[in-house]
């Protein structure tokens, strides 16, 4: 008796908790309900691969003389590296060198004083996966900095990324933030002048870069500091009160920067952003852990640049394949229609249950209401996002919830026909139908979890509500439905 009333009290406590969660933490609405921006992106793998081969070329050019090989040039050519030696190298020694220090490369061709190298197939596939995953991670950090609620960033196929930004209707601003590579480099200036005069001085250890006014600079390469050395970046003001971006370096970069600036006082330091020199101040003293980027920024541009630098630079350029803005009016209509469908479906279900099972059918209706409250509270508590497919999942869950009640009710009726009392029939009916009900919910939960794991976008939204709804259904339509039936039996209202 005491246990029964504790269960009844637990029902009201559960209702109160659900109401509190729904009130203090509203459910997030997806792109199709709230409106926003949807962008399909493809990282430029060819550009990333060219950069990788250029990096490997520099590393090999440095290491070959240290191992006794006399090399004339190491240059990337397409999707391979071309090596030209001053004298014919020993093939076995050269392959041993590659195996020890550049295991990702293999010899494509080797003849006389020339060799052609390329990435191994498995290394090439791993590199492409890495570029895609790094692109997704950088985009995620940038969007988090932007403060978008419940964005969707999902891999589509092998080389594309879908980005959905609920509530963001300025598609140009979104593209500007997502598409910036924001490659930051701090390098010492060698000389400045016309492009034609400086081109004659270019070698593997230098780089020719323009500034914002079209002047050309020859700078040292590789740079002293790059974007990966930043600890943080934030908006500030320059000496004229104009918007600027200040940055701080991590400990390793700070010591390297301090050493370089202390040895080069009086020289110009080029601050290069995305291949253009923003400024080239003269080093007046030793600089260790911080600096500033100025360049006639607007406040919004400075804020976006700080976000991009904090979140890290993209591993490659990206291409916008598709862009779409969804207006919030569509979402409002969808919500209204979804609510009307849910209410109409619930009323119809309740009418059928009462017609078929009379007063007992009301307990199934109460269970469905509890199921819906628990589902909504679960979405709010877990920070889930409600989408149009999610609404479909809720409505489908209502129908599945009734199925368990019908199975139990029919089993109780069988026990009544065999001569059992109402209380005994309820107990036996639940016990003997429990296995089938448990199997049904477990199968549905596994299917929902698989959809959530391997699906994307709308499929995930459907799977989310189906997963939470299945768990809520088991609690409300199996456990508490029995409590409601026992209560009706005690009140002598249970009639089948």
N, C-alpha and C positions, 0 to 999 in steps of 0.2 A: 504493500500500500504506500509506504513512505517513498519507495523508489519511483513509483508511478507519478506521484505529485512532484518529485524532484525533476522528472522528465518534462512534465507540463510547465514547471517554472523555467526550465532550461529553454523551452520554446520561446517564451516571452523575452528572456535574456538575449537569445540569438536574434530575435526581431529588432530589439533595441540596439544591439551592436551593429547590425547591418545598416540601420537608419543613421547611426552616428558616422560610420565610414562613408556612406553616400553623401552625408551633409558636409563633412569636413574636407573631403577629397573628391571633388567631382570627377567623373570619368572623362578622359581625353577623347576628343573627336578626331577621326582620321581625315585624310585629305578629301575624300569624297563627301564627307558631311560638313566639315568646317571650311572648306575651300583652301586653296594654297597653290603651290607650284610643284610640278612634276618634271624632272629633267633626266634624260637618258644620256649617259656619258661613256665615252670609250677612251681609255688611256692610249697614247701614241706609243705603241710598242717598238716601232722602228726607230723613233727618236731615242727612246731609252736604251735600245740595243746599241745604237751608234755611240752614245755616251759611255756605255760599258766597255765597248771595244777601244774607245779613245783612252779610257782610264787604264785598261790593260796594256795598251801600247806604251804609255808613260812608264808603267811599272816594269815592263819587260826591258824597255830601253835603259832603265837604271840598273837592272840586275844583271843583264848579259855581260857587260864589261867586268863586273865583279867576279864572274865565274870564268873569265878567260876567253870569252867570245868577242871577236872584233866585228862590231855591227856598224853598218853605214846608216840604215834607217829602219824604223819600225812604224808603220802607218796603217790605220784602219782603211780597208777597202770594201765597201758594202758590208756584208755580214761575215767578215773575216779580217784577219790581220796579215799584212804583207811584211815580211822580213827580208832585208838585203844585207848580206855579210861582206866584209872586206876580203875575207879569205874563206875557203870552203871549210865548214865546221865538221867535226866528227858527229855523225848522225846519232850514234848510241849515246854519246855524252849529252847531246842536245835533248834527246827524248828523256833522259834521266833528269836533266835540269827542269824540264816541263813537269814531269811527274812529281818532283820534290816541291817546286815552288808555284806552279800554275796547273794544278791537277784538273781544273775545270776545262782546260784547253786540250785539243788533240791536233795532230799534224794532218792537214788536208793534202798537202803536196810538199815534196822536198826534192830540190834538184840544184846541183852546183852551189851557187852562192845565194840561192833564194829559198824561202819557205813560206808556206801559207798555213795559217792556224785558224781554227774556229772553235767555238764552244761545243762541247759534247751535247748530244741530243737531250739527255736527261738534265744536264745543267741548263740548257736553253729553256726547257719547259719549267724548271724550278725558278729560273730568273723571271719568266713571264708571270708565273703565279705570284712571285714576290712583289713585282711591280703592281699587280692588280690589288693584292692585299694591302700593300703600303698606301696605295691611292685611297682605298676605302677607309683606312685608319686615319689618314690625314684629313679627308673630307669629314669624317665623323667628329674629329676634334674641332675643326673649324665651325661646324654646325652647332656643336655644343657651346662654343664661345658666343655664337650668335644668339643663343637662348631660345631656339625653336623647340616647342613642346612635342615630344614623341615623333621625331623624324624617322623616315624609313630610308635606310641605306643598305641596299641588297645587291649581291652579285647576280648578274643576268648572263647565263651562258659562260663562256670562258674568257671573254674580254670586254664585258660591259658592266656598268654600274647604274642602278636605278636609284635616284635620290628624290624623295617626296618630302616637301616642307609644308606641313599644315600651318595655315595662318599667314604665310609669306606670299604676297601677291605681286611684289615688285620683282619680276623675273630678271630684269637687267642687273639689279643689285645682287641677286642670288648668284647669277652667272659670274659676275665680277669677283665675288668673294670665293666661289668654288674654283674658278679657273686660273687664279693667280698662282704661278709657280713660286714666286717670291724667293728666288735664289739670291741670297745675300753673300757677298764676298768683300773682304777688306784686303787690299793689295797695295804694295808700294808702287808709286809712279816712277817710271824710268825716264819718260820724255813725253812731250806733247807737241802737236803740230798738225800738218795736213795728213790725210789718210795715205796719200801717195808716198810721202817722204818716210812715214813710219813703217809702211809695209816692207821696206827693204831691211828693217831691223828685226822683223818677227822671226822667232825661232821657237823650238819646243818649250822653252822656259819663259816665254813672254806671251802676251795676249793683247790684241788691239781692240779697244772699247771706246764708243762715243759717249759724250755727256748729253745732258738734256738740251743744250744749245747747239749741238752739232759739232762741237770740237772733239778732236780725237786724241786719245791717250794710249801710250804703250805702257802696260803695267806688268809686274812680275807675276809668274804663274808657276806652281799653284799658289793660291792666296794664303795669307797668314791665318785668316779667320774665315769660316764659312757658316752658313745658316745652321748647321748641325751643332755648332759650338755655343749657340745661344742658350741661356738659362731662362730668360723671360724677355718680354718686350711690352712697352706700354706707351700711351700717348703723353706728350710733354710739349714744351714750347722752346723755340730757339732763342738766341740773344735778341732777336727783333720782335719777340712775342708771337711769332707765327707758329701754327701747329707743326709738331715734329714727332718723331718716334724715338724714344730712348730704349736702349737694350742693355742687358747684363750678360756676361759670359760665365760659362761654367769654370770650375777651378783649373782644369788642365789648359783650357784656352786662355785663361787670364794670365797664367805664367808665361805662355808662349807669346802672347800679345805684349806683355810688359817687356820681355827681352827684346822683341823686334822693335818696339817704339823707342826704347832707351838707346839702341844702337843706331837709330836713324833720325835723330832729332834734326829738324831743318828740312827734311824731305816731305813731299806730299804723300798723303795716304788716301787712296781712292776708295770710296764707299760705293760698291757696285751692286745694284739691285736689278735683277732680271735683265742682265746684259747691258745696262746703262749706268753711267756714273752719276749718282745723285749729287755728290759733292766731293771735293778733293782738298780738305784742309791740310795746312802745314802742321807737322808734329812739333809742338813746342816743348813738350816735357814727356816723361814716362807715363804711359797710360796702361792700366792693368785690367780692370774688370768691367768697364762700362764705356758706352759711347752713345752717339746720337745721330740720327738720320734726318736731314732737313732737305726740302726740295719743293717749296711752294705748294704744300699739301692743303687741302680743305680739311676741316675737322673730321668729316666722315671718311675721307681717304686715309687720314692718319689713323683713325680708329680701326678701319679694315686692315691696313697694313700691319698694325700691331697684332691683330687677331691672327693673321696669316703667318707672321713670324713666330708667334707663340706656338701655334699648332704644328709648325714644321712645313718645309717645302715639299711640293709634290715631286715624285720621282721622275715624272715626265710631263710633257704637255698633254692636255686633254682636249678631246673633240666633243662638242655638244651635238648629239645625233637627233635628239627630239626634245622639245620643250612644250609644256602645256600649263595653262593657268586655269584652275577650276574655281568658279565663283562661289561664294558662300550661299547664294540663293538656291543653288542646286541642292546643297546640303540640307538647308532648312526644309525644302519640299520632301527630301528623302526621309528626314527624321519624322516629319508629320505623317507621311504615308506609312512608315515603319511602325509608328505608335498605333495608328489606326488599325493596321493589319494585326498587330499583337493583341490589341483589345478585342477586335472582332473574333480572332481565333480563340482567345480565352473564353469569351462568352459562348461561342458555339460548342467548344469542348465541354464547358460546365453544363450546358443544356443537355448534351448527349449523355453525360455521366449521371446527371440527376434522373433523366428519363429511364436510363438502364438500371441504375442501382439505388434510386430514390435518395433517402437522407444520406446514406453512406457515400454517395457520389460527391457530396459537399466536401468530405475530407480530402478527396483527390484535388478538388479546386483549391482548398487551403494549402495543400502541399505544393501545388504549382505556383501559387503566390509566393510561398516561402522560397521555392527554388529560384524564382525570378529575382527576389531580393538578395539572396545569397550570391547569385551570379553577378548582379550589378555591383554589389559590395566587393566581390572578389576582383572585378575589373578595376575598381577604384583603388583597392588596397595594393594590388600588384603594379599599378601604373600602366595598365593595359590601354589600348586604343580601340575605340568602337568605330567600326567601318560598316558600309552597307552589307558586305558579306557577313560581318559579325551579327548584324540584325537578323539576317537570314538564319544564322546559327542559333540565335536565341529562340526564334519561332520554331525551328526544327527541334530544339531541345524541349520545348513545351510538349510537342507531340510524343517524343520519346519518353518523357516523364510519365505521361498518361499510360503508356504501354505497361510499365511496371505495376502501376495501380490496378489495371485491368487483369493482369496475370494473377496478382495476389487475390483480388476480389473473387475471381472465378474459382480459385483454389479453395477459398473459404466457403463458397457456396457448395462445392463438392463435399466438404466436411460436414456442412449442415444437412445435406441430403442423406449422408450416411448415418445420421442420428446424433451427432455431437451437439453439445450446448453451444450457445453463441460465443462464450468466452473461450471454450476449448477449440472451437472451429477457427477462431481468429488466431490462436496460438499455433495450431497445427498447420493452418493455411500459410502463415508466414514462414514457419520452419521448413515446410516441404517445397515452397517456391523460392526460397532464398538462393539456392544454388544456381537456378536458371537466371534469376535477376542479377546476381553477382557476375555471372559469365557475360551477360549482355552489357553491363556497365564496363567491365574490364576490357572487352573487345572494342567497344566504342572509344574508350580512353586511349587504348593503344593506337587505334586508327587516327584519332585526333592528334596525338603526340607525333606520329609519323608525318602527318600533314604539316604540323608546325615546324618540325625539324628540316624537312626537305622542300617545303613550299616557300613562297615569297609573296609579298604584297597582299592582295586580297585573300589568297589562300591562307596566309598566316592569321589574318583577321578572323576568318571563319573558324580556323582551328583553335584560336585562343578562346573564343566564346564557347565552342563545343567542349573543350577540355574543362574549363571552369564549370560549365553547365552540367557536365556528366558527374563531376564530384558533388556538386550541389544537389543534383537529382538523387544520388544515392542516399545522401543525408536526409533530404526532405521527403522523398517519395517512398523510401523504404523504411527508414528508422521512425520518422515522425508520423508517417501515415498510420503505422501500427499504434502509436500513442493516441492518435485521434480516434481510431476505431475502438480502442479500449475505453476511451472516455465516453463515446456514444453507447457502448455496451453497459457501462456503469450507470448511465442515465436512462437506460432501457429505451434508447432511440435507434439502436442499430437494427435496420430492416433491409434485407436484400431482395 
